[in-house]
Amino acid sequence: MAELSDNESMMSWSNESRGSNISTVNGSIGCVENGTCYRLNASDWLGPINMVEPIYGIIMPILILITILSNTLIIIVLSRNHTYFIFPAPWYMYLYTMGHHDDMNWGLVSCYLFEFMMETSPQIFHSASNWLTLALAVQRYIYVCHASMAKQWCTVLRSQVLVVVIVLVSLLHMITRMVDRTYNVVEFFEDGEEVMACTVQFSDWLKSISLNAYFLTFYWFRVIFVQLVPCVALVILNTLLFSAMKRAERRRQKLMAGKIRAAAKAAKSNSTASNGTANKRQRDANSTTLMLIVVIAIFLTVEIPLMVITALHTISSSLYEFLNYELVKKIIVLMNVGLCLSYPLNFGIYCGMSRQFRETFKNLFVSPILNLIRPAGSNQSIMMNSLGVNETKRVGASNVTRFHENPNQAETYL
């Protein structure tokens, strides 16, 4: 018997699940009415549909494609030896771009994947992104302010291990959110039409403990350790890096001024090359530090408002409800657009502030394209001109040599 592929197995499981778990009710869904479950309704899940549909259905898919392209280019360029919106994207396009938010054909698999891809996985990558940004800032701080420690702590191997640890911790702290809900598909009549809905209940193990304690612990952990601590640490590190960069620049200027005053003309001409190399290295280091400062500043600009919203939501749930959640949903939609816009902006920062990034990008992408679109005749003429120049130089050098060997025959060769 032939084995089923993964997709066929999933489809088989989905069909069996739908056949045995769909129930039909008359009128409203009872568990939603009595508050023991909630319904997945894509039409109002993210906010008012007249606002969500154009933003998540048109603007966000375009921004996501631009983000994927720019991040891919950044990865390709930075991976040379010399130098959270992905997961929800299919749902944005299917529900809001294609307009299936009000006629979604729910199944147990799609119910689970909806919340996993729209809520759980973005939180995993959001946590990893915050902690990786903090790790990058700490590494740069060690490199700039404690250069003697950089060779020990800022190695490629240590960086790779740190990245793996951060991703694993980000995944582990969301494990319970992957298994704390159960799903059912219900068919009922709404406004005289048969509607299929997905209902969500909390798992039995979660009901055996306090729901309030569970969610308050989860959200306070995210507010403090995923958002507040990284943001405060990044503000401090940004300030320290900027101060260190200014001190290094002042020190370099004083050193250059002293060398210029103290050096004699001959010594000064000999030391110009070495001073120029040192100055270039210092400028490149300062440029890299400044680029990181700008990237972190943009990160904080979009992250701090999100932290405030999450903290207010947690406080509102802990003490007394004072938030207008209809307004909060609208704000979050706009914040998500700003967050998605910040990713392609990083590509512009790298291009504008890193000479090495520009040169590598030009060699990888621009030069091959120019070679392809340049006419063959143009390439030939460039090659012939190049050969002609080289031949002229060779003959000229030969003539000069012969002139020095026999000055009397100068008119014959020149």
Helices and strands as residue ranges (DSSP letters): H 6-21, E 22-25, H 30-33, E 38-40, H 49-54, I 55-59, H 60-78, H 89-91, I 92-97, H 108-115, I 116-120, H 121-145, H 147-153, H 156-172, H 175-178, E 181-190, E 193-202, H 204-207, H 211-221, I 222-228, H 229-262, H 265-318, H 325-353, H 355-361, I 362-366, H 367-373, H 376-405, G 407-409, H 410-413
